[in-house]
Structure formats: C-alpha cells, structure tokens
Amino acid sequence: MLTYIIIFPYFYSCTINHIPMKTAYFLPMLLLSVWCKAQGPYPYTEKGKWGLADKNKSVLLKPQFDTIDVFRNGYARVESNKKVGLISTNGALLINPSYTNITNAFQDFTAIARNIKGYQIIDIRNDKPIGGLFTDVLPERSSYAKGSYYFVNKDGKMGIFDAQAGKMQGGKYNQVTGFNDPALDQYAIIVTGETYGVIDVTSGREILKPEYDDIEEVYVGNTVYVAAKKGDDKVFYYDASFHTASPGNVQDKPTSAMPVEGEVLNKKAKDMYIYKLGNGKWRVVLENRETNKYKGLDSTDLNGYTNLEYLSYYPNDKNFPSKIKAVRDGKTGVIDMSGKELLPFIYDDVLFREDMVGRYAFIETYLDDKKGVVVAATMKELKKPVLKAILDEDHDRNALLVEMPNGQKGYMDKNTGEIFIPGIKE
C-alpha cells in the first residue's frame, strides 16, 4: 500500500542517511473535495460486514454487506456475495444486490445496471428497469436540464435513450459519441456507415445529416467550433449553437487550457539531506541539486542522536518546513533542522504519510503495537496511539479510514479525531 522513493546522495565520503523526499503515500482512491468538517454517513464494520452510521454514531444500516463504496450524488454501491446493489445516504436499500455491476448513479434517479444478459437502466426509486435490455449503455451523457439521456447499443445499432420519457431516439447509427468540450454537451457525433453527422441529444433531431467525411472540434483561442469536412478541400464551420461561422485560423486545442490536476508546475530543487558523521554527530544540509554542480545552501550540526531520518521538507511551510525523525535513548520523536523538538521522545517509531497530491499529511506515531495521528500542518496530536492501523484517506468524508484493535473498521474525522463506529470505546 505504501510507495517509497529512495534518493542516493553520493557527494560526501562519509555515511549518508538517504531518505525519500516524500516518505509514504495513501492509495489514490479519492477525488477533490471542499475542506470542512467530516460528512457522513460513515461505513463501519462488524464481524467483517459493512453497515452505516451517522455523525452521532447511531446505526443507519446494520452491517450486512461485503463492501460499501463512496457515495456519489447521494448513492453508494454495495456488494453482497459478488452481487451489486445501491443504497442511499439515509441507509435505505434502493436496489437489491442482484446485478453483476452498477456502473453509475445520477441525480435524476437512474442507474446503469448489468446482469449476465446485458445492460438495463434502472429507476432507483422503485428498482424497476426502464426501456428493456440493451447490449451496452454508455454513461458519459446524462442529467441534462431537460431530462436524462444515455447513449445505448441495442442489437448492433446505437441511439439515444431518453430515460425520463422511456423512449429511444435514433437507434439506427453505427456509433454515437459525445463531444469533448463542455460547450457542446447538448450534441453528439453520429456515424452511419463511413459518414458523420451531429444530433441534438435532448430532442433526437439531426443537426447535421450524416453526410460528412469527418467532424471534429477546433478552437480559436479557447472558443470551440465544429469543423465538418467533405472531400479534401471543403470544410464547414459551426459555433457551439451550430450556427454557421467563419472562425479564421483554427487549431486542434484551446490556447488557454488550465493546468491538469496533479501536474507538477514548479519542481522543487532545494531539499534537506542528512549526513552521519559518526560518534552520535550528524549534519543536516539544505542543498540545491538542480544541476550536477549542486550547491549547499545551509547546514546544521546536531549531536546526541543514535539515528536521524528525513521525514519531510517544505520550504513554503512557515511553521514547520523541516521534519526529522530522531532517536534518542531508545525512544523516537520529531525535530526540525535546528534541533527543536516538534514531537516528544515517547514513541517507538514515527512515519510521515501524505496523499498523492499533497493535500493532507500526518505523522503516524507508534507505541506498544498501536498507532496514533499527528497532523503535519500543526504538529498537534489528533489521536493518541490507540489504533491498530490507518488504512486510507477519504477526501469526500474528510476522514481517515482506520482499524481498531478489535478488528472493526470505520472513519475518523481529520479535524477532530472522532471515530464514527457505533459502540466503540477508545
């Protein structure tokens, strides 16, 4: 579950304590969320089965499922005996676990369910199928303001299924594909044989008859246009409302694209390195290794420790830019580069952990086979070492998934340390 990156310094002849810039990561399971108090409901386990508790630790749904997924739009998939169903945030069972998969659930009360015979669109309010059996259902277009629409394949032909009205639109195309740009969400590309056209998803009306050799999105700046090509020399341009247009010089991509989430924009060249000098003496150095001719920027000599290890270094952190695991008299604590004590020397071990995009980090503390949590940003103890394990992070709930010494699993608020498992006594 943990990823390690090792840096091997080789510039000094003395022994070097080579520890990674980022020591450990959570599994990248969750999407971005607003930082706030943890939000329920909270899955928890009892005798290996998952149920739901609310913020008051009251039982919403007795443990009965093998898994409970993250809630999306008020719904979560559940699995029992390798069959999948759907529950709501108040613990109501909406779809019995009877499908091989449920690929999506939307705010318009529909879900895509699969069984051994094919795909169905389910009304989750009554667990009833809408529109019969499909060969395939694509979830990329749904929940328009005027209704809910799916791209479906039935008996080898594709069309658009209006789940609100329960009827098919089209159903005669070789392919139906959505545009990439959000400005064109109401429309889709249709293919008949080897020719292309455009359909209005919400009405089923063909905006451009399938008589073009190719249709693609093009841009002037960050404004999208549609280019419909005929032959080698004829190109017809349309704006996002499909009015004819003359955009001039176009390109394949917008020029004002935003940075991709998680993209590294400024690579950190300066970092902290720890060198063992012998006889309990250590040297901690800030170095810039951006080029082969590295530059030492600052250094501190520390004495009296049996071991020092890199935990983290963030130069923009005004309070605690450097964190070093230190061992003294058989006990472990945390110090900064100057030797200032950030965590007392009372632990058996400590470990720095953070998510994949650096949004949340903590020091995991170890004492007598139990684990605790210290928030890295404040160096305040969130939870004393009473946990069996910290398993993962949940951005959506603003919580950590933890395991208790009795084997129960559940969620702990990242701000308060409160554990949402009914009946648990810490």
C-alpha positions as CSV (number, residue, x, y, z in Angstrom):
1,M,0.0,0.0,0.0
2,L,2.9,2.4,0.6
3,T,5.2,3.7,-2.1
4,Y,8.9,4.5,-1.4
5,I,11.2,6.7,-3.5
6,I,14.9,6.5,-2.4
7,I,17.4,9.3,-3.1
8,F,21.0,8.1,-3.1
9,P,23.4,11.0,-2.2
10,Y,27.0,10.4,-3.2
11,F,28.8,13.6,-2.9
12,Y,30.4,13.1,0.5
13,S,32.7,10.3,1.6
14,C,31.0,10.0,5.0
15,T,28.0,7.8,5.5
16,I,24.7,9.4,4.4
17,N,21.3,8.8,5.7
18,H,19.4,8.7,2.4
19,I,15.7,9.1,2.9
20,P,13.0,10.0,0.3
21,M,11.6,13.5,-0.2
22,K,8.1,12.1,0.4
23,T,8.2,9.0,2.5
24,A,4.8,7.4,2.1
25,Y,1.6,7.9,0.2
26,F,-2.0,7.0,0.6
27,L,-3.7,5.0,-2.1
28,P,-5.0,7.5,-4.7
29,M,-8.6,6.4,-4.3
30,L,-10.5,9.7,-3.9
31,L,-11.4,12.9,-5.8
32,L,-11.0,16.5,-4.7
33,S,-13.3,17.9,-2.1
34,V,-14.1,21.0,-0.1
35,W,-12.2,21.1,3.3
36,C,-14.9,21.1,6.0
37,K,-16.0,19.0,8.9
38,A,-16.3,15.3,8.1
39,Q,-19.5,14.5,6.3
40,G,-21.5,11.2,6.8
41,P,-22.8,8.7,6.6
42,Y,-19.9,6.6,7.7
43,P,-19.4,2.9,6.7
44,Y,-18.2,0.7,9.5
45,T,-17.6,-3.0,10.0
46,E,-18.9,-5.6,12.5
47,K,-17.8,-9.2,12.2
48,G,-16.4,-8.5,8.7
49,K,-19.6,-6.9,7.3
50,W,-20.2,-3.3,6.4
51,G,-23.0,-1.1,7.6
52,L,-23.7,2.7,8.0
53,A,-23.5,5.0,11.0
54,D,-24.4,8.7,11.2
55,K,-22.4,11.6,12.7
56,N,-23.9,10.7,16.1
57,K,-22.6,7.1,15.8
58,S,-26.2,5.8,15.5
59,V,-26.8,2.9,13.2
60,L,-28.4,3.8,9.9
61,L,-27.9,0.4,8.3
62,K,-26.9,-2.8,10.2
63,P,-23.7,-4.4,8.9
64,Q,-24.7,-6.8,6.1
65,F,-22.6,-6.0,3.0
66,D,-19.2,-7.2,1.9
67,T,-18.3,-3.6,0.6
68,I,-19.8,-0.1,0.6
69,D,-18.4,2.3,-1.9
70,V,-18.0,6.1,-1.7
71,F,-21.3,8.0,-2.0
72,R,-21.9,9.9,-5.2
73,N,-24.9,12.2,-5.7
74,G,-26.4,10.6,-2.5
75,Y,-26.0,7.0,-3.6
76,A,-23.4,4.3,-3.0
77,R,-22.8,0.9,-4.5
78,V,-22.9,-2.1,-2.1
79,E,-21.8,-5.7,-2.7
80,S,-23.0,-8.9,-1.2
81,N,-22.0,-12.4,-2.4
82,K,-20.4,-10.8,-5.5
83,K,-23.7,-9.1,-6.5
84,V,-24.1,-5.3,-6.6
85,G,-26.9,-3.1,-5.3
86,L,-27.4,0.5,-4.3
87,I,-28.1,2.4,-1.1
88,S,-28.9,6.0,-0.1
89,T,-27.3,8.2,2.5
90,N,-30.1,7.5,5.0
91,G,-29.3,3.8,4.8
92,A,-32.3,2.8,2.6
93,L,-31.7,-0.1,0.3
94,L,-32.7,1.2,-3.1
95,I,-31.6,-1.7,-5.4
96,N,-31.1,-5.1,-4.0
97,P,-27.7,-6.7,-4.7
98,S,-28.8,-8.7,-7.7
99,Y,-26.6,-7.3,-10.5
100,T,-23.1,-8.1,-11.6
101,N,-22.3,-4.4,-11.7
102,I,-23.9,-0.9,-11.3
103,T,-21.7,1.5,-13.3
104,N,-23.2,4.8,-12.4
105,A,-26.0,6.6,-10.4
106,F,-27.2,10.1,-11.2
107,Q,-29.3,12.8,-9.6
108,D,-32.2,12.0,-11.9
109,F,-32.9,8.8,-10.1
110,T,-31.5,6.4,-12.7
111,A,-28.6,4.0,-12.7
112,I,-26.9,1.7,-15.2
113,A,-27.0,-1.9,-14.1
114,R,-25.6,-5.0,-15.7
115,N,-26.5,-8.7,-15.5
116,I,-25.4,-11.7,-17.5
117,K,-27.9,-10.9,-20.2
118,G,-26.9,-7.3,-20.8
119,Y,-27.5,-3.8,-19.5
120,Q,-30.5,-2.1,-18.0
121,I,-31.3,1.5,-17.0
122,I,-32.9,1.2,-13.5
123,D,-35.2,3.7,-11.9
124,I,-33.7,3.7,-8.4
125,R,-36.9,4.9,-6.8
126,N,-38.7,1.6,-7.4
127,D,-35.9,-0.7,-8.5
128,K,-37.6,-1.2,-11.9
129,P,-35.9,-1.3,-15.4
130,I,-36.7,1.4,-17.9
131,G,-36.7,0.5,-21.6
132,G,-35.8,-3.1,-21.6
133,L,-32.4,-4.8,-22.2
134,F,-29.5,-3.1,-24.1
135,T,-26.3,-4.6,-25.5
136,D,-24.4,-1.7,-24.0
137,V,-25.1,1.6,-22.2
138,L,-22.6,4.5,-22.1
139,P,-22.8,6.7,-19.1
140,E,-21.0,9.8,-20.4
141,R,-24.2,11.7,-21.2
142,S,-26.8,12.0,-18.5
143,S,-28.7,14.5,-16.4
144,Y,-29.4,17.3,-18.8
145,A,-31.7,20.0,-17.6
146,K,-34.5,18.7,-19.8
147,G,-34.1,15.0,-18.8
148,S,-31.7,12.1,-18.7
149,Y,-30.2,10.7,-21.8
150,Y,-27.9,7.7,-22.4
151,F,-26.0,6.5,-25.5
152,V,-27.2,2.9,-25.9
153,N,-26.4,0.0,-28.2
154,K,-29.3,-2.4,-29.0
155,D,-28.9,-5.3,-31.4
156,G,-25.8,-3.7,-33.0
157,K,-27.2,-0.2,-33.6
158,M,-26.8,2.9,-31.4
159,G,-29.1,5.6,-30.4
160,I,-30.0,7.9,-27.6
161,F,-32.3,6.7,-24.9
162,D,-34.5,9.3,-23.0
163,A,-34.8,7.7,-19.6
164,Q,-37.3,10.2,-18.4
165,A,-39.7,9.6,-21.3
166,G,-38.7,5.9,-21.6
167,K,-38.2,6.1,-25.3
168,M,-35.4,5.7,-27.9
169,Q,-34.2,8.5,-30.1
170,G,-32.4,7.3,-33.3
171,G,-31.4,3.7,-32.8
172,K,-30.1,3.4,-36.3
173,Y,-26.5,4.6,-36.1
174,N,-23.2,2.7,-36.1
175,Q,-21.8,4.9,-33.5
176,V,-22.8,7.8,-31.2
177,T,-20.0,9.8,-29.5
178,G,-20.2,12.8,-27.3
179,F,-18.0,15.9,-27.9
180,N,-15.2,16.7,-25.5
181,D,-15.8,20.4,-24.9
182,P,-18.5,21.2,-22.3
183,A,-19.9,23.9,-24.6
184,L,-21.1,21.1,-26.9
185,D,-22.6,18.9,-24.2
186,Q,-26.1,19.0,-25.8
187,Y,-24.9,17.5,-29.0
188,A,-23.2,14.2,-30.2
189,I,-21.5,12.9,-33.2
190,I,-23.3,10.2,-35.2
191,V,-21.8,7.8,-37.7
192,T,-23.7,5.9,-40.4
193,G,-21.5,3.7,-42.5
194,E,-18.5,5.8,-43.0
195,T,-20.1,9.3,-42.9
196,Y,-20.5,11.6,-39.9
197,G,-23.2,13.9,-38.6
198,V,-24.4,15.7,-35.5
199,I,-27.5,15.0,-33.4
200,D,-29.2,17.1,-30.6
201,V,-29.1,14.7,-27.7
202,T,-32.2,16.2,-26.0
203,S,-34.5,16.1,-28.9
204,G,-33.0,13.4,-31.2
205,R,-33.1,15.9,-34.1
206,E,-30.2,15.6,-36.6
207,I,-28.5,19.0,-36.6
208,L,-26.1,17.8,-39.4
209,K,-27.1,14.9,-41.6
210,P,-24.6,12.1,-41.6
211,E,-23.0,13.0,-44.9
212,Y,-19.6,14.3,-43.9
213,D,-16.2,12.6,-44.1
214,D,-15.2,13.8,-40.7
215,I,-16.4,16.0,-37.8
216,E,-14.1,17.4,-35.2
217,E,-13.7,20.2,-32.6
218,V,-11.4,23.1,-33.4
219,Y,-10.5,26.2,-31.5
220,V,-9.8,29.9,-31.9
221,G,-8.2,30.8,-28.6
222,N,-10.4,28.9,-26.1
223,T,-13.6,29.2,-28.2
224,V,-14.7,25.9,-29.6
225,Y,-16.1,25.4,-33.1
226,V,-17.2,22.3,-35.1
227,A,-15.5,21.6,-38.4
228,A,-17.4,19.3,-40.8
229,K,-15.3,18.1,-43.7
230,K,-16.3,17.0,-47.1
231,G,-13.7,15.7,-49.5
232,D,-10.2,17.1,-49.5
233,D,-11.0,20.8,-49.7
234,K,-14.4,21.6,-48.2
235,V,-14.7,22.4,-44.5
236,F,-17.9,23.9,-43.0
237,Y,-17.6,25.6,-39.6
238,Y,-20.2,25.9,-36.9
239,D,-20.3,27.6,-33.5
240,A,-21.3,25.9,-30.2
241,S,-25.0,26.6,-31.1
242,F,-24.5,25.2,-34.6
243,H,-24.9,28.5,-36.5
244,T,-22.6,28.7,-39.5
245,A,-19.4,30.5,-38.7
246,S,-16.1,31.8,-40.2
247,P,-13.6,31.5,-37.3
248,G,-10.4,32.1,-39.4
249,N,-7.2,30.4,-38.2
250,V,-8.2,27.4,-36.1
251,Q,-6.2,24.9,-34.1
252,D,-6.8,21.5,-32.5
253,K,-6.5,22.6,-28.8
254,P,-7.6,25.7,-26.8
255,T,-4.7,28.1,-26.1
256,S,-5.9,28.9,-22.6
257,A,-6.1,25.4,-21.2
258,M,-5.9,25.2,-17.4
259,P,-3.2,23.1,-15.7
260,V,-4.1,19.4,-15.4
261,E,-4.9,18.4,-11.8
262,G,-1.8,16.9,-10.1
263,E,0.6,18.4,-12.8
264,V,3.9,19.5,-11.3
265,L,4.3,23.1,-12.2
266,N,7.4,24.0,-10.2
267,K,9.8,21.2,-9.4
268,K,11.5,21.6,-6.0
269,A,15.2,21.8,-6.5
270,K,16.1,22.6,-2.9
271,D,15.8,19.8,-0.4
272,M,17.1,18.6,3.0
273,Y,19.8,15.9,3.3
274,I,21.1,14.2,6.4
275,Y,24.7,13.0,6.8
276,K,26.0,10.7,9.5
277,L,29.4,11.9,10.8
278,G,30.0,9.3,13.5
279,N,30.0,9.3,17.3
280,G,26.5,10.5,17.5
281,K,27.2,13.5,15.3
282,W,25.0,14.5,12.3
283,R,25.0,17.2,9.7
284,V,21.7,18.4,8.2
285,V,22.2,20.3,4.9
286,L,19.9,22.2,2.6
287,E,21.1,21.6,-1.0
288,N,20.2,22.6,-4.5
289,R,20.8,19.7,-6.8
290,E,19.1,21.0,-9.8
291,T,22.4,20.8,-11.7
292,N,25.3,18.4,-11.5
293,K,27.2,21.1,-9.6
294,Y,25.0,21.1,-6.5
295,K,25.1,24.0,-4.1
296,G,25.0,23.7,-0.3
297,L,22.6,26.4,1.0
298,D,22.5,26.0,4.8
299,S,23.7,23.4,7.3
300,T,23.3,22.5,11.0
301,D,25.4,20.1,13.1
302,L,23.4,18.0,15.6
303,N,24.7,15.8,18.4
304,G,23.4,13.1,20.8
305,Y,21.1,11.1,18.5
306,T,21.5,7.4,17.7
307,N,19.6,7.9,14.4
308,L,18.2,10.7,12.2
309,E,15.9,10.2,9.2
310,Y,14.3,12.5,6.7
311,L,10.5,12.9,7.2
312,S,9.6,15.9,5.0
313,Y,10.9,19.3,3.9
314,Y,8.5,22.0,2.5
315,P,10.2,25.4,2.2
316,N,6.8,27.2,1.9
317,D,5.7,25.9,5.3
318,K,6.4,28.9,7.6
319,N,5.8,26.9,10.8
320,F,7.4,23.5,10.3
321,P,9.3,23.4,7.0
322,S,11.6,20.6,8.1
323,K,10.7,17.4,10.0
324,I,13.2,14.8,11.0
325,K,12.7,11.5,12.8
326,A,15.1,11.4,15.7
327,V,16.0,8.6,18.1
328,R,17.5,9.3,21.5
329,D,17.8,6.9,24.5
330,G,15.8,4.3,22.6
331,K,12.8,6.5,22.0
332,T,11.6,8.3,18.9
333,G,10.5,11.9,18.4
334,V,10.4,14.5,15.7
335,I,12.8,17.6,15.4
336,D,13.3,20.3,12.9
337,M,16.5,21.2,11.1
338,S,17.7,23.3,14.1
339,G,17.2,20.5,16.5
340,K,14.0,22.0,18.0
341,E,11.7,19.2,19.4
342,L,8.4,19.1,17.5
343,L,7.2,15.8,19.0
344,P,8.4,14.4,22.3
345,F,10.7,11.4,22.5
346,I,8.0,9.0,23.8
347,Y,7.2,6.8,20.7
348,D,8.6,3.5,19.4
349,D,8.6,4.9,15.8
350,V,7.1,7.5,13.6
351,L,6.2,7.7,9.9
352,F,5.4,10.6,7.6
353,R,2.3,10.0,5.4
354,E,0.5,12.1,2.8
355,D,-1.9,11.8,-0.1
356,M,-0.7,11.7,-3.7
357,V,-1.3,15.4,-4.4
358,G,0.0,16.7,-1.0
359,R,-3.4,18.0,0.2
360,Y,-3.2,16.3,3.6
361,A,-0.3,14.9,5.6
362,F,0.2,13.5,9.1
363,I,2.8,11.8,11.3
364,E,1.8,8.3,12.1
365,T,3.0,7.5,15.7
366,Y,3.7,4.0,17.0
367,L,3.6,2.9,20.7
368,D,3.1,-0.6,22.1
369,D,1.8,-2.0,18.8
370,K,-0.8,0.8,18.4
371,K,-0.8,3.8,16.1
372,G,-1.8,7.4,16.5
373,V,-2.1,10.5,14.3
374,V,-0.3,13.9,14.5
375,V,-1.4,16.5,11.9
376,A,1.7,17.6,10.0
377,A,0.5,21.1,9.3
378,T,0.1,21.9,13.0
379,M,2.1,19.1,14.7
380,K,-0.9,18.7,17.1
381,E,-1.9,15.2,18.2
382,L,-5.2,14.3,16.6
383,K,-5.3,10.8,18.0
384,K,-3.2,9.1,20.7
385,P,-1.8,5.7,19.7
386,V,-5.0,3.6,20.2
387,L,-5.5,2.4,16.6
388,K,-4.5,-0.9,15.0
389,A,-4.0,0.7,11.6
390,I,-4.6,3.8,9.5
391,L,-5.7,2.3,6.2
392,D,-6.6,5.1,3.8
393,E,-7.8,8.7,3.4
394,D,-11.3,9.7,2.2
395,H,-11.4,13.2,0.7
396,D,-15.2,13.1,0.3
397,R,-15.7,12.4,4.0
398,N,-12.7,14.5,5.1
399,A,-11.8,11.5,7.2
400,L,-9.3,8.7,7.6
401,L,-10.3,5.0,7.3
402,V,-8.9,3.3,10.5
403,E,-8.9,-0.1,12.1
404,M,-9.5,-0.6,15.8
405,P,-7.6,-3.2,17.9
406,N,-10.7,-5.4,17.9
407,G,-10.7,-5.5,14.1
408,Q,-13.5,-3.1,13.5
409,K,-13.0,-0.6,10.7
410,G,-14.6,2.8,10.2
411,Y,-13.9,6.5,9.7
412,M,-12.1,9.1,11.8
413,D,-12.7,12.9,11.4
414,K,-9.4,14.5,10.2
415,N,-10.2,17.7,12.2
416,T,-11.5,16.3,15.5
417,G,-10.2,12.8,15.7
418,E,-13.7,11.5,16.4
419,I,-14.3,7.9,15.3
420,F,-17.7,7.1,13.8
421,I,-18.1,3.5,14.8
422,P,-21.2,2.7,17.0
423,G,-20.3,1.4,20.4
424,I,-16.6,2.0,20.1
425,K,-14.8,3.0,23.3
426,E,-11.3,4.5,22.8
